[in-house]
Amino acid sequence: MRIILVRHGLSDANISRFYSLEDTKLHESGFSVLNNTKRNLEKYDIDEVYVSELKRSQETAQRLGYTDFKVDSRINELDFGDFKGKFFDDIRTNELDFFNKKEKDFFNIKYPGGESINDVIKRTSDFFEEKSKEDKNILCVSHAIAIKSSLFWLLDDKKNWQKFWLDNGSITVFRIEDNKKIIESVNLL
């Protein structure tokens, strides 16, 4: 079985550099990448498709040709809480205390009114643990931090968190065979 993860396409928030809202849409400048992603997905025999609750992941699935998908909140992006809809630079300037605390306790600090990285790792791990018991190839259209968190379902080693980058529209693939979890690829474009 395989778990194929796709990061949503380039969004308005990615371009404008603000913390996304639930209804943030894709930006047309990223559609060519998604066309390439769609071609790359053709080599996989996909049995089920899951998307997050957020509009950009659902819109990505549709652009990839999948309209029959299941929504699962466990693959949502990290909930940035009170920072949603605000510009990165403004938050980094105005919330110095939060970012100083985050440097000291990166995985446990919760965004004001939101989640911590450990919260996302737990919920994505729950999802992937459940799905790994099924004998199906699944496609998940999700988000950078959620996909990055899923890597640690396999690795159990958070010290390498900063060593992974995931481009918009990229594909990450896990293979489960003989009860072994294997990272097949990360950040394919």
N, C-alpha and C positions, 0 to 999 in steps of 0.2 A: 504494500500500500504506500501511497505517497500523499503528503500534505504539501500542496503548492500554494505559496503565499504571494500575493501581488500587492505592492504598495499602491494606493490610489494614484491617479494621474495628478499632474501639476494643478494646483488649485489657486484660486484668487488670493487666498491667504498666504500661500507659499511665495507668490510674486510680491505681494504687498508687505510681507513680513509682519503679519499679526497672528496672534493665537486664534486658531479657527473656531468658528461657531458650528453648531450642529448642522446648519443649512448652508455652509460654505460650498460653493459650486466649483466645478472644474474650470480651468482656463483653456481656451481653445489653442493656445500656443503649445500645449502639451499633448494634443491629440495625435501627432505623428509618432510620438514615443509609444502611445497606447496601441497604435496600428502595428508597430513592431512587436509589442508585448503579445498582441493577439496572434500574430504569426508564430511566435515562440511557444505559445501555449498549445498549438495544434499537435505537437508531438506527445502530449499527455492525454491519456484516456480518463477524462474527468467524470466522476459519477455524481457528485453533489457540489453545489456552490453555496458558500456562506459569505455574507457581507456584514459589516458593522451596521449600527443604527444610523450612522452619519451619511448625509446625502452624497458626499464626494465618493465614498466607497460604492454606494449603490449605482451612482452615475457611471463610475468606472466599469463595474460589472456589465452594465448595459452596453457601453462602448466596446467592450470585449466580446459582445454577442451573447451574453448570458442574461436572460430575463426571468428565468425560473430559479430563484435563489431563496435561501433562508436567511433571516436576519438573526444575528446573535450578538448581544451586547458584550459578551466576554471578549470579543475581538475589536471593541471600540478603542479609539485613541485614548491616551491618558487624559483624564478630566483635569483641565487646567483651572477649573473653578473660576474664581474672580478675575483671572487674567484673560478669559475668553473675550475675543473681540478687540483686545488692546494690542498696540504695537509693541514688538519685541524691545526696541530701543527705549521706549518710554518706560516699560516695566523694569528693564535692567537698570535704568537710572533712578526710578522712583521707589524701587523695592530692594534696595541694597541689603537690608537686614535679612530678607528672605534668601537672597542668593549667597550671602555669606554663610548662613546656616546650611544651605544646600551643599556648599563645598565641603562642609564637615560631615554631613550625614546624607549623602547623595540619594541613597536608595530609600530611606525612611521618611524624609521630610515630605509632608503633604502640601500641595499647592493650596493656598487659601480657598476654602470652599470646594476643594477638589481631592485628588488622589496623590499617592506617592508612586514611585517606580515599582516598589515592592508590591503595591496593590495590583498594578497591571501585570507584573510577573505572575502573581498568584492566579488571577482570573484567566489569563491566557493559558497558563499551565493546566488549569482545570479543564478548559475547553479542549486542548490538544491531548491531554491524557484520556479524556472521554472518547474523542474521535479516533485515537490510535488503536482502540480496541475493535473498531469496525474494519471490515475488509473492503474498504472503498478508497478510491483516490478522490481527495477533496481539494477544491480550490477555495481559498479564503482571500477576499479582497479586503484589505485592512489598512493599517497606518504604521508609520515608521516606528514609533515607540512600542506599539503592540507587537509588531513583527520582531523587533530587536529583543523584546521580552521573551518571545517564544524561543529564541536561540538559547536562552538560559534555562529553558525547560530541558534542553538537551545537554548543555554544557555544565550547569551547576557551578559556574565560576564567574562571578560578577566582576572580578577585577579587570576583565577584558571588555567591559561595556563600551568604552570609548573607541575601541578598535574596529567597530563595525559601522559602516555607512550604508544607507539604503536610499537609492534614488527613486524619484517618483516614477511609477510604472515598472519598477524592477521586479524580478521574480526570484524568490527564495524557495528551495525545495528540500524537504525532509523525506527520508525513506525509512519505513519501519519494516524490518524483516527479522524473523526469528527473535522477536521481542527486543531487538536492538534498534536504537534511534540513531540515525545517521544523517549528518548534514551533507546533502548532495551538492547544493550550490547556494550561493548567497549573492544577491544584488546583480543578477543577470539582466542585461538590457538587450 
